[in-house]
Amino acid sequence: MRQRGPIKDFALGIYDGPHATPAESHEGPVYLGIPNVTTDGRLDLTDIRHISEQEYPKWVKRVIPQKDDLVFSYEATLHRYALIPDNLRCCLGRRMCLVRPDTNKVYPRFLLYYFLSSKWRAVIESNIVVGATVERIPIAKFPDFEVELPPLDVQRRIADILSAYDDLIENNRRRIDLLEQSARMLYKEWFVSLRFPGHEHIKVKDGVPQGWEISTVADVCNSFEDGDWIESKDQGGEDYRLLQISNIGEDDFVETGNFRYVTEETFRRLRCNEVKPGDILISRMPEPIGRAWYVTEQPWKMITAVDATIARPNPERVNSFYYLYHVNSPSHLAACAARATGATRPRVARKNMGALPIAVPPLNLQNEFSNIISDHHRMKTNLRVQNKQLQQARDLLLPRLMNGEIPV
């Protein structure tokens, strides 16, 4: 028999964080903000803020997050949920709230999937308050939002089924991270530490090995152009996707989010520059300035907005994968950031970015590096395809399991 009632009946407590922002700290507990919670129900701690040990007690006066607490966003960016793992010392950031499940009544991982379901999303959507600048959930009313839960043993079985998909997805993510780490380490070993194959027999003068040249990131390209300025009145149709930096994922070229479009007529009238496989897109704005992505094969035609530069490496001078890893190297990103201007939202001009130096090794060495990296790239692409298929299968199962359409 399903249990129906307000969420407060299945929780030991519901808490929100302080309505303030602490001073920045380089170390200490994690200050858990909305960017650390993904749309698919995970914590992403790759880019975190810290809170100092001195300020931490003040920020956990209401609640100290603990294992299996369910954190969520209640303002600005909604529908973000995740469970607190074991041994994560953190506090709630602004616009974040926490449900502490009563484990005698609700299985925490099931509650996470329930909150990710369309049924719960409809509850949230029907209670959204539209403010002057952002949407929010009225936290005072949240404890009375109604849930409908199956018996505890059924909750566990449903969570186990869905977790099997998430465990495979997470395992693939870890493999992708390891492949990317390996590629970055190889670039650093060969082209920063200069321990490339055969380095023992090459003389180095002023930090440049014999046979290498120093050029600029623009000069080694056949073209190095900004994306297109597309005003709102010119947007529409569905012929070309208008790619913005916010549509690009963390690693290789992976599109996310909502898209804008332009028609074929607009494309021709404005003489837009089509983005093609093998292009390198470089961000001119945070975060971070200068970040580059390799464009993979896509099932649609694309242009990019003016917040990105399209680099097309000259294959007679530079290999695309070598170019990509050079542009994404810490020293190059720091040089881009140093050339950025603007107080509120800094950006780097294409001309200034294109003038930055690049060491150009012999093509045979670049190609040797590329042969290894391209294998990494293919493996990462295959793993991402697997994850997309797993996510689709899980998302199809989730509502049917929640509605009791599939017996467990």
Backbone hydrogen bonds in HBPLUS format (Angstrom, degrees):
<---DONOR---> <-ACCEPTOR-->    atom                        ^
c    i                          cat <-CA-CA->   ^        H-A-AA   ^      H-
h    n   atom  resd res      DA  || num        DHA   H-A  angle D-A-AA Bond
n    s   type  num  typ     dist DA aas  dist angle  dist       angle   num
A0003-GLN N   A0149-LEU O   2.58 MM 146  5.09 166.7  1.59 161.1 160.6     1
A0149-LEU N   A0003-GLN O   2.71 MM 146  5.09 152.7  1.79 153.9 156.4     2
A0005-GLY N   A0147-VAL O   3.06 MM 142  5.69 157.6  2.11 158.4 163.5     3
A0147-VAL N   A0005-GLY O   2.82 MM 142  5.69 167.9  1.84 158.3 157.4     4
A0009-ASP N   A0006-PRO O   2.95 MM   3  5.70 155.3  2.01 121.7 128.2     5
A0007-ILE N   A0145-PHE O   2.83 MM 138  5.87 147.8  1.93 158.2 162.4     6
A0010-PHE N   A0007-ILE O   3.00 MM   3  5.48 159.9  2.04 115.0 121.5     7
A0008-LYS N   A0143-PRO O   3.03 MM 135  4.81 153.3  2.11 149.9 141.5     8
A0011-ALA N   A0008-LYS O   3.40 MM   3  5.07 168.2  2.42 100.1 101.6     9
A0102-ASP N   A0010-PHE O   2.94 MM  92  5.48 168.0  1.95 136.0 132.1    10
A0012-LEU N   A0100-ARG O   2.66 MM  88  5.44 163.1  1.68 172.0 177.2    11
A0100-ARG N   A0013-GLY O   2.91 MM  87  5.31 170.6  1.92 164.6 163.5    12
A0015-TYR N   A0098-LEU O   2.88 MM  83  5.18 158.2  1.93 148.2 155.2    13
A0098-LEU N   A0015-TYR O   2.68 MM  83  5.18 147.4  1.78 159.0 166.6    14
A0017-GLY N   A0096-MET O   3.16 MM  79  6.05 155.0  2.22 171.3 165.1    15
A0051-ILE N   A0029-PRO O   2.92 MM  22  5.55 148.4  2.02 152.6 159.3    16
A0030-VAL N   A0089-ARG O   3.00 MM  59  6.37 161.5  2.03 151.2 147.6    17
A0091-CYS N   A0030-VAL O   2.94 MM  61  6.44 141.8  2.09 166.4 176.1    18
A0031-TYR N   A0049-ARG O   2.89 MM  18  5.35 176.2  1.89 139.2 139.4    19
A0032-LEU N   A0091-CYS O   3.00 MM  59  5.95 161.4  2.03 163.6 166.1    20
A0093-GLY N   A0032-LEU O   2.70 MM  61  4.98 128.6  1.96 156.2 145.1    21
A0036-ASN N   A0033-GLY O   3.00 MM   3  5.54 151.9  2.08 114.9 123.6    22
A0037-VAL N   A0034-ILE O   2.98 MM   3  5.52 167.1  2.00 125.1 126.5    23
A0044-ASP N   A0036-ASN O   2.70 MM   8  4.76 164.7  1.73 133.2 138.6    24
A0038-THR N   A0042-ARG O   2.88 MM   4  5.31 168.1  1.90 155.5 159.5    25
A0041-GLY N   A0038-THR O   3.39 MM   3  5.61 160.2  2.43 110.7 109.9    26
A0056-TYR N   A0052-SER O   2.95 MM   4  6.02 141.2  2.10 149.4 161.0    27
A0058-LYS N   A0055-GLU O   3.05 MM   3  5.62 127.4  2.33 116.7 129.2    28
A0059-TRP N   A0055-GLU O   3.37 MM   4  6.68 146.9  2.49 147.9 157.2    29
A0059-TRP N   A0056-TYR O   2.96 MM   3  5.18 124.2  2.28 104.8 119.4    30
A0060-VAL N   A0056-TYR O   3.15 MM   4  6.40 125.8  2.46 152.1 166.8    31
A0069-ASP N   A0066-GLN O   3.01 MM   3  5.77 154.0  2.08 145.5 145.6    32
A0068-ASP N   A0084-ILE O   2.88 MM  16  5.21 160.0  1.92 153.8 149.7    33
A0084-ILE N   A0069-ASP O   2.88 MM  15  5.40 154.1  1.95 156.5 163.7    34
A0070-LEU N   A0099-VAL O   2.87 MM  29  5.11 176.7  1.87 157.5 157.7    35
A0099-VAL N   A0070-LEU O   2.80 MM  29  5.11 160.6  1.84 145.0 151.3    36
A0071-VAL N   A0082-ALA O   2.86 MM  11  5.53 151.2  1.94 171.0 171.7    37
A0082-ALA N   A0071-VAL O   3.06 MM  11  5.53 145.6  2.19 152.6 157.0    38
A0072-PHE N   A0097-CYS O   2.91 MM  25  5.36 154.2  1.98 141.0 144.7    39
A0097-CYS N   A0072-PHE O   2.80 MM  25  5.36 159.2  1.84 160.7 167.1    40
A0073-SER N   A0080-ARG O   3.17 MM   7  5.55 142.8  2.32 142.4 150.1    41
A0074-TYR N   A0095-ARG O   3.07 MM  21  5.63 159.5  2.11 140.5 144.7    42
A0137-ILE N   A0074-TYR O   2.74 MM  63  5.16 158.3  1.79 154.4 153.7    43
A0077-THR N   A0075-GLU O   2.85 MM   2  5.78 124.6  2.17 115.2  99.0    44
A0076-ALA N   A0135-GLU O   2.75 MM  59  5.30 155.5  1.80 170.6 172.3    45
A0105-LYS N   A0102-ASP O   2.82 MM   3  5.59 163.1  1.85 125.3 131.2    46
A0106-VAL N   A0102-ASP O   2.90 MM   4  5.98 156.5  1.96 152.2 159.1    47
A0110-PHE N   A0107-TYR O   2.94 MM   3  5.31 121.4  2.29 110.7 126.2    48
A0111-LEU N   A0107-TYR O   3.00 MM   4  6.32 156.2  2.06 156.0 163.8    49
A0112-LEU N   A0108-PRO O   3.04 MM   4  6.42 148.7  2.14 147.5 156.0    50
A0113-TYR N   A0109-ARG O   3.16 MM   4  6.51 162.1  2.20 146.6 149.6    51
A0114-TYR N   A0110-PHE O   2.78 MM   4  6.07 151.8  1.86 152.3 161.8    52
A0115-PHE N   A0111-LEU O   2.90 MM   4  6.12 156.6  1.96 148.7 153.9    53
A0116-LEU N   A0112-LEU O   3.06 MM   4  6.37 132.7  2.30 139.8 153.1    54
A0117-SER N   A0114-TYR O   3.07 MM   3  5.11 154.4  2.14 102.2 110.2    55
A0121-ARG N   A0117-SER O   3.04 MM   4  6.27 157.6  2.09 145.7 152.9    56
A0122-ALA N   A0118-SER O   2.96 MM   4  6.09 149.6  2.06 142.8 148.8    57
A0123-VAL N   A0119-LYS O   3.37 MM   4  6.74 146.5  2.49 136.2 144.4    58
A0123-VAL N   A0120-TRP O   2.99 MM   3  5.00 117.7  2.39  95.3 111.1    59
A0124-ILE N   A0120-TRP O   2.99 MM   4  6.39 160.3  2.03 156.9 161.1    60
A0125-GLU N   A0121-ARG O   2.86 MM   4  6.09 168.2  1.87 154.4 157.8    61
A0126-SER N   A0122-ALA O   3.04 MM   4  6.15 148.2  2.15 141.9 149.4    62
A0127-ASN N   A0124-ILE O   2.92 MM   3  5.24 154.4  1.99 110.0 118.5    63
A0129-VAL N   A0136-ARG O   2.81 MM   7  5.34 172.9  1.81 163.5 166.0    64
A0136-ARG N   A0129-VAL O   2.98 MM   7  5.34 148.1  2.09 144.4 154.4    65
A0131-GLY N   A0134-VAL O   2.95 MM   3  5.34 151.2  2.03 143.5 149.7    66
A0141-LYS N   A0138-PRO O   2.94 MM   3  5.56 139.9  2.11 115.2 125.5    67
A0142-PHE N   A0138-PRO O   3.10 MM   4  6.28 130.9  2.35 142.3 155.8    68
A0144-ASP N   A0141-LYS O   2.89 MM   3  5.63 152.3  1.97 124.9 133.3    69
A0145-PHE N   A0142-PHE O   2.89 MM   3  5.30 168.7  1.90 121.5 125.3    70
A0154-VAL N   A0151-PRO O   3.06 MM   3  5.38 122.4  2.41 105.0 119.2    71
A0155-GLN N   A0151-PRO O   2.92 MM   4  6.25 154.7  1.98 153.6 162.0    72
A0156-ARG N   A0152-LEU O   3.04 MM   4  6.34 156.0  2.10 149.0 154.0    73
A0157-ARG N   A0153-ASP O   3.20 MM   4  6.45 156.0  2.26 140.2 146.0    74
A0158-ILE N   A0154-VAL O   2.92 MM   4  6.15 164.1  1.95 156.6 160.5    75
A0159-ALA N   A0155-GLN O   2.92 MM   4  6.10 166.0  1.94 152.4 156.7    76
A0160-ASP N   A0156-ARG O   2.87 MM   4  6.04 151.5  1.95 145.5 153.6    77
A0161-ILE N   A0157-ARG O   3.05 MM   4  6.28 154.5  2.12 145.4 151.3    78
A0162-LEU N   A0158-ILE O   3.09 MM   4  6.40 169.8  2.10 157.8 159.1    79
A0163-SER N   A0159-ALA O   2.76 MM   4  5.78 150.7  1.84 145.7 155.2    80
A0164-ALA N   A0160-ASP O   3.11 MM   4  6.20 141.7  2.26 139.3 146.8    81
A0165-TYR N   A0162-LEU O   3.18 MM   3  5.47 126.4  2.49 101.7 113.5    82
A0166-ASP N   A0162-LEU O   3.18 MM   4  6.57 161.7  2.21 146.3 151.4    83
A0167-ASP N   A0163-SER O   2.69 MM   4  5.85 153.1  1.76 154.9 161.5    84
A0168-LEU N   A0164-ALA O   3.26 MM   4  6.43 154.7  2.33 137.9 143.5    85
A0169-ILE N   A0165-TYR O   2.96 MM   4  6.26 157.8  2.01 150.1 157.0    86
A0170-GLU N   A0166-ASP O   2.82 MM   4  6.00 161.0  1.86 149.4 154.3    87
A0171-ASN N   A0167-ASP O   2.94 MM   4  6.08 153.3  2.01 142.7 150.1    88
A0172-ASN N   A0168-LEU O   3.01 MM   4  6.26 155.8  2.07 146.0 152.0    89
A0173-ARG N   A0169-ILE O   2.94 MM   4  6.26 149.3  2.03 144.9 154.1    90
A0174-ARG N   A0170-GLU O   2.96 MM   4  6.27 155.4  2.02 148.6 154.4    91
A0175-ARG N   A0171-ASN O   3.05 MM   4  6.37 153.5  2.12 144.6 151.9    92
A0176-ILE N   A0172-ASN O   2.89 MM   4  6.17 152.1  1.97 147.8 155.6    93
A0177-ASP N   A0173-ARG O   2.91 MM   4  6.21 159.0  1.95 151.7 156.9    94
A0178-LEU N   A0174-ARG O   2.94 MM   4  6.20 156.1  2.00 147.9 154.2    95
A0179-LEU N   A0175-ARG O   2.99 MM   4  6.21 155.8  2.05 146.3 152.5    96
A0180-GLU N   A0176-ILE O   2.96 MM   4  6.23 157.9  2.01 150.4 156.4    97
A0181-GLN N   A0177-ASP O   2.84 MM   4  6.06 160.3  1.88 151.0 156.7    98
A0182-SER N   A0178-LEU O   2.90 MM   4  6.03 159.1  1.95 146.0 151.9    99
A0183-ALA N   A0179-LEU O   3.02 MM   4  6.26 153.3  2.09 144.3 151.1   100
A0184-ARG N   A0180-GLU O   2.98 MM   4  6.26 162.7  2.01 153.3 157.3   101
A0185-MET N   A0181-GLN O   2.92 MM   4  6.12 158.4  1.97 150.9 157.1   102
A0186-LEU N   A0182-SER O   2.97 MM   4  6.17 151.9  2.05 144.9 152.4   103
A0187-TYR N   A0183-ALA O   3.00 MM   4  6.29 162.1  2.04 151.2 155.5   104
A0188-LYS N   A0184-ARG O   2.96 MM   4  6.20 165.8  1.98 149.3 153.3   105
A0189-GLU N   A0185-MET O   2.86 MM   4  6.03 160.4  1.89 148.8 154.4   106
A0190-TRP N   A0186-LEU O   2.96 MM   4  6.11 167.9  1.97 156.0 158.2   107
A0191-PHE N   A0187-TYR O   2.81 MM   4  5.65 165.3  1.83 156.3 161.2   108
A0192-VAL N   A0188-LYS O   3.06 MM   4  4.78 144.6  2.19 121.5 127.1   109
A0193-SER N   A0188-LYS O   2.81 MM   5  6.13 166.2  1.83 172.8 175.0   110
A0195-ARG N   A0189-GLU O   2.86 MM   6  5.62 161.2  1.90 160.3 157.7   111
A0199-HIS N   A0196-PHE O   2.98 MM   3  5.40 147.0  2.10 149.1 143.4   112
A0201-HIS N   A0198-GLY O   3.13 MM   3  5.87 160.3  2.17 121.2 125.9   113
A0202-ILE N   A0199-HIS O   3.14 MM   3  5.18 170.1  2.15 110.5 113.0   114
A0210-GLN N   A0203-LYS O   2.75 MM   7  5.55 148.6  1.84 171.4 175.5   115
A0205-LYS N   A0208-VAL O   3.08 MM   3  5.35 167.8  2.10 136.3 132.5   116
A0208-VAL N   A0205-LYS O   3.03 MM   3  5.35 164.4  2.05 113.0 118.1   117
A0212-TRP N   A0209-PRO O   3.13 MM   3  5.74 157.6  2.18 138.7 139.5   118
A0213-GLU N   A0360-VAL O   3.09 MM 147  5.16 154.4  2.16 130.2 137.7   119
A0360-VAL N   A0213-GLU O   2.71 MM 147  5.16 174.0  1.72 164.4 165.8   120
A0215-SER N   A0358-ILE O   2.95 MM 143  5.37 174.6  1.95 155.9 157.1   121
A0358-ILE N   A0215-SER O   2.92 MM 143  5.37 149.0  2.01 127.5 129.2   122
A0220-VAL N   A0216-THR O   3.30 MM   4  6.50 144.8  2.44 154.0 160.1   123
A0217-VAL N   A0356-LEU O   2.99 MM 139  6.02 148.3  2.10 163.3 172.7   124
A0218-ALA N   A0354-GLY O   3.10 MM 136  4.44 143.0  2.24 140.0 128.8   125
A0221-CYS N   A0218-ALA O   3.10 MM   3  5.48 158.5  2.15 115.8 119.0   126
A0314-ASN N   A0220-VAL O   2.91 MM  94  5.85 172.7  1.92 142.9 142.3   127
A0222-ASN N   A0312-ARG O   2.71 MM  90  5.61 150.7  1.79 169.7 167.2   128
A0312-ARG N   A0223-SER O   2.96 MM  89  5.35 161.3  2.00 162.5 158.6   129
A0225-GLU N   A0310-ILE O   3.06 MM  85  5.33 147.4  2.17 150.9 146.5   130
A0310-ILE N   A0225-GLU O   2.61 MM  85  5.33 164.4  1.64 173.7 168.1   131
A0227-GLY N   A0308-ALA O   2.83 MM  81  5.64 140.2  1.99 175.5 165.2   132
A0228-ASP N   A0304-THR O   2.80 MM  76  6.17 150.8  1.89 167.4 157.6   133
A0234-ASP N   A0231-GLU O   2.94 MM   3  5.43 149.3  2.03 113.0 122.4   134
A0235-GLN N   A0232-SER O   3.12 MM   3  5.28 163.0  2.15 108.3 113.6   135
A0236-GLY N   A0261-TYR O   2.71 MM  25  5.14 168.6  1.73 131.3 135.5   136
A0240-TYR N   A0262-VAL O   2.98 MM  22  5.33 156.3  2.04 161.2 163.4   137
A0262-VAL N   A0240-TYR O   2.96 MM  22  5.33 144.3  2.09 143.1 153.5   138
A0241-ARG N   A0301-LYS O   2.88 MM  60  6.32 167.3  1.89 151.5 148.7   139
A0303-ILE N   A0241-ARG O   2.86 MM  62  6.18 159.4  1.91 170.2 168.8   140
A0242-LEU N   A0260-ARG O   2.72 MM  18  5.22 174.8  1.73 142.4 141.1   141
A0243-LEU N   A0303-ILE O   2.76 MM  60  5.96 173.0  1.77 151.7 150.8   142
A0305-ALA N   A0243-LEU O   2.81 MM  62  5.99 156.1  1.87 166.2 162.7   143
A0247-ASN N   A0244-GLN O   2.78 MM   3  5.36 158.6  1.83 119.2 126.6   144
A0248-ILE N   A0245-ILE O   3.10 MM   3  5.49 168.2  2.11 117.1 119.6   145
A0256-THR N   A0247-ASN O   2.57 MM   9  4.66 143.9  1.70 123.2 133.7   146
A0249-GLY N   A0254-VAL O   2.52 MM   5  4.83 136.6  1.70 144.5 158.6   147
A0254-VAL N   A0252-ASP O   2.84 MM   2  5.97 102.1  2.46 121.0 106.6   148
A0267-PHE N   A0263-THR O   2.95 MM   4  6.19 160.3  1.98 148.9 154.8   149
A0268-ARG N   A0264-GLU O   3.01 MM   4  6.28 158.0  2.06 149.5 153.9   150
A0269-ARG N   A0265-GLU O   2.87 MM   4  6.01 163.1  1.90 151.5 157.1   151
A0270-LEU N   A0266-THR O   2.93 MM   4  5.93 166.4  1.95 153.9 156.4   152
A0272-CYS N   A0267-PHE O   3.00 MM   5  5.20 165.6  2.02 152.1 156.4   153
A0271-ARG N   A0268-ARG O   3.19 MM   3  4.88 149.8  2.29  93.5 102.4   154
A0275-VAL N   A0302-MET O   2.83 MM  27  5.42 161.5  1.87 134.6 141.0   155
A0279-ASP N   A0276-LYS O   3.03 MM   3  5.78 160.6  2.07 144.1 146.7   156
A0278-GLY N   A0295-VAL O   2.86 MM  17  5.32 166.1  1.88 145.1 146.3   157
A0295-VAL N   A0279-ASP O   2.92 MM  16  5.36 170.0  1.93 167.6 165.8   158
A0280-ILE N   A0311-ALA O   2.92 MM  31  5.02 163.6  1.95 155.0 158.2   159
A0311-ALA N   A0280-ILE O   2.80 MM  31  5.02 177.7  1.80 158.5 159.1   160
A0281-LEU N   A0293-TRP O   2.93 MM  12  5.22 154.1  1.99 150.4 155.0   161
A0293-TRP N   A0281-LEU O   2.85 MM  12  5.22 144.9  1.98 144.0 155.3   162
A0282-ILE N   A0309-THR O   2.86 MM  27  5.07 158.1  1.91 147.6 154.4   163
A0309-THR N   A0282-ILE O   2.79 MM  27  5.07 157.4  1.84 142.8 150.1   164
A0283-SER N   A0291-ARG O   2.82 MM   8  5.33 165.2  1.84 156.6 159.2   165
A0290-GLY N   A0283-SER O   2.80 MM   7  4.99 150.3  1.89 136.6 144.6   166
A0284-ARG N   A0307-ASP O   2.99 MM  23  5.51 172.8  2.00 147.4 145.5   167
A0348-VAL N   A0284-ARG O   2.93 MM  64  5.22 150.8  2.01 140.4 150.0   168
A0291-ARG N   A0288-PRO O   3.34 MM   3  5.76 161.3  2.38 132.6 130.8   169
A0308-ALA N   A0305-ALA O   3.30 MM   3  6.26 152.4  2.38 126.0 127.6   170
A0317-ARG N   A0314-ASN O   2.86 MM   3  5.53 164.5  1.88 124.1 129.3   171
A0318-VAL N   A0314-ASN O   2.86 MM   4  5.90 172.7  1.87 166.4 168.7   172
A0323-TYR N   A0319-ASN O   2.91 MM   4  6.13 164.6  1.93 158.7 163.6   173
A0324-LEU N   A0320-SER O   2.86 MM   4  6.08 158.2  1.91 146.4 152.5   174
A0325-TYR N   A0321-PHE O   3.07 MM   4  6.27 166.1  2.09 149.6 151.7   175
A0326-HIS N   A0322-TYR O   2.93 MM   4  6.12 147.5  2.04 148.4 158.1   176
A0327-VAL N   A0323-TYR O   2.94 MM   4  6.18 169.3  1.95 157.7 159.8   177
A0328-ASN N   A0324-LEU O   3.04 MM   4  6.27 147.5  2.15 143.7 152.9   178
A0329-SER N   A0326-HIS O   3.05 MM   3  5.14 161.9  2.09 107.1 112.1   179
A0333-LEU N   A0329-SER O   3.02 MM   4  6.27 166.8  2.03 163.8 167.9   180
A0334-ALA N   A0330-PRO O   2.96 MM   4  6.09 155.1  2.03 145.6 152.4   181
A0335-ALA N   A0331-SER O   3.03 MM   4  6.23 149.4  2.12 139.0 147.3   182
A0336-CYS N   A0332-HIS O   2.93 MM   4  6.26 151.0  2.02 149.3 157.0   183
A0337-ALA N   A0333-LEU O   2.97 MM   4  6.23 164.1  2.00 150.0 153.9   184
A0338-ALA N   A0334-ALA O   3.00 MM   4  6.19 149.3  2.10 143.6 151.8   185
A0339-ARG N   A0336-CYS O   3.04 MM   3  5.29 138.9  2.22 103.2 114.7   186
A0340-ALA N   A0337-ALA O   3.20 MM   3  5.23 161.0  2.24 103.3 109.0   187
A0341-THR N   A0347-ARG O   2.90 MM   6  5.62 159.8  1.94 149.3 146.0   188
A0347-ARG N   A0341-THR O   2.94 MM   6  5.62 152.0  2.02 149.0 152.6   189
A0353-MET N   A0349-ALA O   2.92 MM   4  6.20 160.9  1.96 158.6 164.6   190
A0354-GLY N   A0350-ARG O   2.75 MM   4  5.86 162.2  1.78 155.2 160.6   191
A0355-ALA N   A0351-LYS O   3.18 MM   4  6.28 128.2  2.47 135.0 146.4   192
A0356-LEU N   A0353-MET O   3.19 MM   3  5.65 166.6  2.21 114.3 118.3   193
A0365-LEU N   A0362-PRO O   3.04 MM   3  5.54 130.2  2.30 111.4 123.3   194
A0366-GLN N   A0362-PRO O   3.11 MM   4  6.47 161.2  2.14 151.9 157.8   195
A0367-ASN N   A0363-LEU O   2.75 MM   4  5.91 162.8  1.78 156.4 160.8   196
A0368-GLU N   A0364-ASN O   3.08 MM   4  6.16 144.2  2.21 132.0 141.1   197
A0369-PHE N   A0365-LEU O   3.07 MM   4  6.36 158.6  2.12 148.7 153.7   198
A0370-SER N   A0366-GLN O   2.83 MM   4  6.13 156.6  1.89 147.3 154.9   199
A0371-ASN N   A0367-ASN O   2.85 MM   4  6.05 150.5  1.94 146.9 153.2   200
A0373-ILE N   A0369-PHE O   2.99 MM   4  6.26 168.2  2.00 154.7 158.3   201
A0374-SER N   A0370-SER O   2.68 MM   4  5.68 159.7  1.72 154.8 159.2   202
A0376-HIS N   A0372-ILE O   3.23 MM   4  6.66 155.8  2.29 144.8 151.3   203
A0377-HIS N   A0373-ILE O   2.77 MM   4  6.08 157.0  1.82 151.0 158.2   204
A0378-ARG N   A0374-SER O   2.89 MM   4  6.14 157.6  1.94 146.2 150.8   205
A0379-MET N   A0375-ASP O   3.01 MM   4  6.26 162.6  2.05 150.8 155.4   206
A0380-LYS N   A0376-HIS O   2.86 MM   4  6.13 159.4  1.90 154.6 160.6   207
A0381-THR N   A0377-HIS O   2.90 MM   4  6.12 157.9  1.95 149.3 155.7   208
A0382-ASN N   A0378-ARG O   2.94 MM   4  6.18 160.2  1.97 150.5 155.4   209
A0383-LEU N   A0379-MET O   2.95 MM   4  6.17 156.6  2.01 147.1 153.7   210
A0384-ARG N   A0380-LYS O   2.91 MM   4  6.15 150.2  2.00 146.8 155.0   211
A0385-VAL N   A0381-THR O   2.96 MM   4  6.24 151.7  2.04 147.6 155.4   212
A0386-GLN N   A0382-ASN O   2.95 MM   4  6.23 159.8  1.99 147.8 153.2   213
A0387-ASN N   A0383-LEU O   2.93 MM   4  6.17 157.2  1.98 143.9 150.2   214
A0388-LYS N   A0384-ARG O   2.90 MM   4  6.14 153.6  1.97 145.7 152.7   215
A0389-GLN N   A0385-VAL O   3.04 MM   4  6.32 157.9  2.09 151.2 156.5   216
A0390-LEU N   A0386-GLN O   2.86 MM   4  6.14 156.9  1.91 152.1 159.2   217
A0391-GLN N   A0387-ASN O   2.81 MM   4  5.97 160.5  1.84 150.9 156.2   218
A0392-GLN N   A0388-LYS O   2.98 MM   4  6.18 154.9  2.05 143.9 150.6   219
A0393-ALA N   A0389-GLN O   2.99 MM   4  6.22 158.9  2.04 146.6 152.2   220
A0394-ARG N   A0390-LEU O   2.88 MM   4  6.11 162.7  1.91 151.6 156.5   221
A0395-ASP N   A0391-GLN O   2.83 MM   4  5.97 160.2  1.87 148.3 154.2   222
A0396-LEU N   A0392-GLN O   3.00 MM   4  6.19 139.4  2.17 141.1 151.2   223
A0397-LEU N   A0393-ALA O   3.06 MM   4  6.30 149.9  2.15 143.8 152.0   224
A0398-LEU N   A0394-ARG O   2.87 MM   4  6.01 156.3  1.93 155.5 161.7   225
A0401-LEU N   A0397-LEU O   2.85 MM   4  6.01 156.6  1.90 165.9 173.9   226
A0402-MET N   A0398-LEU O   2.95 MM   4  6.12 160.6  1.98 153.3 159.3   227
A0403-ASN N   A0399-PRO O   2.92 MM   4  6.00 147.0  2.03 141.4 149.5   228
A0405-GLU N   A0400-ARG O   2.85 MM   5  5.03 137.3  2.03 156.0 160.7   229
A0404-GLY N   A0401-LEU O   3.22 MM   3  5.15 155.3  2.29  98.9 106.3   230
